[in-house]
Amino acid sequence: MSTQEPAPGTGYAQLQRTPSYAVWQPVLGAVALLLAVFVVASLVLGITLLPLAVLVQTAFTGQGFVAAYSDAASLDPVTPAGMLYLNLTLASGTLVAIALTAWVHRLRPGFLTSVAGRVRWRLLGACVGLSVVVLLVSLLVGALLPGANETTPSATADGGAWDGTKVALALVILLTTPLQAVGEELVFRGYLMQAIGAVTGTRFGSAVAVVGTALVFALAHGAQNPPLFVDRFAFGLLAGYLVVRTGGLEAGIALHVLNNIVAFGLALAVGDVTESLTVSSVPWSNIVVTVVQNGLYLVLVLAVFRRLGLVDRTTRAATVTA
């Protein structure tokens, strides 16, 4: 299969506008992506991976298979098998987005990650470090706010004692949460960002793509009160804006991965992972944390981006190769 590259000077949100671009491509691709990840992958993994994971889990816990499978499928409570199933379902978005980019758009999959056609590792590494700093600051700010206990996982009755199940859950979170976060970024800020940007054109396409993907991302989290929706929508806006301004997903991936690991890690250490995963409400005071975290990260990432001398648009001429 032949591949092609976008014209020089193309921004991230318009990368699907290749020399062979047709409007049906991003429309078909977006629908196929959402169905493949949230329907097909969910069903396939639910009848293949999940039963195997549950069997392993029951061998150590002694719980009945039917009850364990029901818990894992419903994520109530969150079990190692259930967390593995959820994370790998969302991680499938990486493979689906890559396949659609190559087959539908004949675009080298590296352009999913940045306008350079590859991951810019120096930027990614720098953003991981910045994410650590920003998350520490946001945790401090959150702890100082009135009603901070409303957003902190409730302490478990056993005082957070560690057993085999909790260790297994920690390993699943540590090993597969990065895959889940990367999958979500490639789905929302990656393929869907480019699809919306391609359809809406070059004049307002990037702005529409940022807002559109942020809205879809927030709604995809299900039932939530207004402050929590605002928090997730704001993260989508931040990550989307950074994609456009830096020409790639590195900043969004770094913060998303670190944020999820820290959130689940804290829940494991002092509270309940089920409560953390299924949270549906936060107080309006949480918006202060959101503003501080997003604002600080935005300033730091843009400063590092300029320091590294990177560009936010393609620089190579469009070519077609066998």
N, C-alpha and C positions, 0 to 999 in steps of 0.2 A: 504494500500500500504506500502510495506517495504521500509526503507530508509537505506542508508549506509554512511559511513564517509571515507574520504581519508586516505591513509597511513600516519603515522607520518613522519615528515620531508618534507612534500609536500609544495611547494611554491604556492602563490595565483594563478598564471597563469596556474598551472597544476591541480587545484582542481577538474576539471571534469574528470580527469583520475582516476576514481574510480575502484574498483575490477571488475565491470561489464562494463567497458568502451568499446565502439565500435566507430570507426571513423565516422559512420553515425550520431551519436548523436549530436556532436557539429555543424556539417554541417547543419543538418536538423533544429536544434535549432536556429542557427543564422539566417537562411532564414525565419523561422517562426516568430522570434522575430521582425525583420525589417518589415515584411508584417503586422503583427498584430498591431504594433504601428503606422506606418506611412501610412497604407492603411485602415485596418479594423477599428481600433479605431477612426481614423479621420472621416471615413464615418459614423460610428455608432453614434458618438457624434454629428456629423454634422446634423443628422436627428432626434436626440432625445434631447440632452441637449441644443444645440445652439438655436433652435426655442423658447424654454422656456425662456432661458436667454434673448433673443431679445425681447420677449413679455414683460417681466418685465422691461427691459430697456425702451421700447417705452412708457410704462405706465407713466414713469416719465419725459421723454423728449418730447413726442408728435410726434416724428419722425415716418414716415410711416414704416410698418413692412418690406416691400420688400426692401426698401432702407437701413434700419437698418441691415437686414439680410445680404445684399450684403456687407456692410461695415465690418460686423463682420467676415464673411467668408474670405474676402480678406485681412483683417487687414490693410486696407487703407481707412480711418484712423483707428488707434487702438481705439477700444471702450471697455467698461467693458465686454460686452458679448463676443467680439472677443478675448480679453486677457484670459478670463475664458476658452474659447474653446481651445485655443492654449496650455495653461498651463496644462489643464487636459488631453489633448491628449498626451502630452509628459510624464505626470505623469503616464499614463497607462503602461508605460514601467516597472514600479516597479512590478505591478501585473503580467504582462506577463513574466518577467524574473523569478519571484518567481515560477510561475506555471511550466515553462519549466524546471527549476532546479529540482523541485520535481518530475514531471511526466516523463520527458525524461531521466534524469540522476539518478533518485532515490537518490538525494543528499539533505540533509537537507538544506532548503533555507537560513539558517543563514550563510552558507559558502559563500553566495553571498557578504556578508558584510566584512568578514575577515576570516583569517585562524583559528581564535578562534571559529568560528561557531556562532558568535553573534556580535552585535555592541559593540565596546570597548568604553564605554561612557566617561571615563576619557580622552582618547585620542581625542575623538570627541570634548569634551568641551574645551580642551586645544587648539585644532586647530581652533575653532571658535574665541577664543581670539587672536590667532596669525593672523588670517585672518583680523580682525579689524585693527591691527597694520600695517600689510602689505598694506592693501588697503589705509589707511591714508597716508602712505609713498608714495605710487604710485600716489595718487591724488596730493600730493605736488610736486613730480617730474614732473608730467604731466603739472601742472600749470606753472612751471618754464621753460618748453621747448619752443623754438621758434615755432610759429604757433599753440600754445595750443588751440586757438579758433577753429581750424579745427576739433578737436576731442571732443569739448564740445558742447552739444546740443544747438541749436540756441534759443535765448530768444523768447518767444511767443509775439504776438502783444499786448495781454492784460496784459503783465507783469507777467504772471503766476498766474492770479486770479483763486481762487478756487470756483468751483460750484459743484452742485450735481453729475454731471457726473465725474468730476475729483476726488471727494471723493470716489465714487464707484470704479473707476479705481484703486485708491490707496489701497482700501481694498482688491480688487481682487489680486493685485500684492503682498501685504503683506501676504495674506493667502494662495495663491496657487503657488507663485514663488518657495518657498522651495520644494513643491511637484514636480514641474517641474524639478528643478535642481537635486533632488534626483533620479527622473526617468531617466534623462539623464546619471547620473553616473552609475546607475545599468545597463543601456543598454550598454554604451560604455566601461567604465572602469570595469564593473562588468561582465555581461554575455559574451559579445563579447571578452573581455580580456581573460576569461577562455576558451572560444571556440577556439580562435586562438592559445592560449598556449597549449591546449590539442592536437590539430592537428599537430602542429609543433614540439612537443616533449619537452624534458627537457633541452637539451644542449643549444639551441638558442631560445627556445620557448618564454621565457619571453621578450627578446629583440624584437623579431618579433611582439609579442602581443602589446608591448608598442608603437612601431612605427605604426603598422597597425591600432590600435584603434585611435591613434592621427590623422592619415590621414583620416579615415572615419569620425571622429568627425568634422574635419575642412571642409571637402567636404560637409557634411550634412547641413552646414549653407548657401549653395547656392552661388549666384554670389557675388564675392568679389575681390578686387584688391590684388596684391601680398603682400603688408605689412599687410593687415588684415588677409589674409590666414596664413601668417607666425605667426601672433599673436595667432590665434586660434590653429594652429598646435603646437606652443610652449606650450600653456596651456595643450593641450592633452598629450604632452611629459612629462611635469611636473607632471600632475595628474597620468599618467600611471606609471611613474618611482616611485612615492611615493607609489602607490599601491603595487608594487613589493618590494620596500625597507621596507615598514611597514607592509606588509601582509594584507592590507585592504583598504577600500574606505573612511575611516573617514576624511583624510586630503583633498581629492578631493571634497568630499561633502561639507565640511565646507567652503572652498574657493569659490566653485561654487555658493552656496546659497548666501553668503554674497556679492559676486561680482555682481550677478544679481540684488539683492535687491538694492544695492547702485547705480548701473547703472540706473535702472528704477526710483529709488527715485530721483536722480538728474535730470533726464529728466522731471519728474513730477514737480519738484520744480522750475526749471529755463527754461525748454525748451519743447520739443515735444517728447512724447513717441513713436509716429510713426517713427520719424526720428531716434531715438535711436534703435528701434527694427529692422528697415530695413536698417541700415547703411551698405553700401557696399564698402566703401573706407576710409582709414586713411592714413596719411603721414608716410614716413619711419621713421621719428623721434619718432613715437609711439613705435618703437622697444626698445628704451631706457627704457621706462616705463615697457615694458614686461620683459626685462632682470632684472631690479631692483626688480620688484614684484616677479617674479619666483625664482630668485636667493636667495632673502632674505627669502622667504617662505620655500624653500628647506632646507636651513641651519637651520632655527628655528624649523621646524617640526622634522628633524632628531635628533636635540639636545633634544627635548622634548621626542621623542620616546625612545631614549637611557635612558633618565632620569627616565622614567616610567618603565623601565625594561621589555618592551614587546618584543615579538619574531615575526619573519616574516615567520614562517613555522608552520605547524600543529604539535601538540605534542601528540595527542591521537591516539591509535591504531585503524585500520580500523575495523569497526563492522557493522553488519546488524541487524536491530531491526524491530520488527513488528509495 
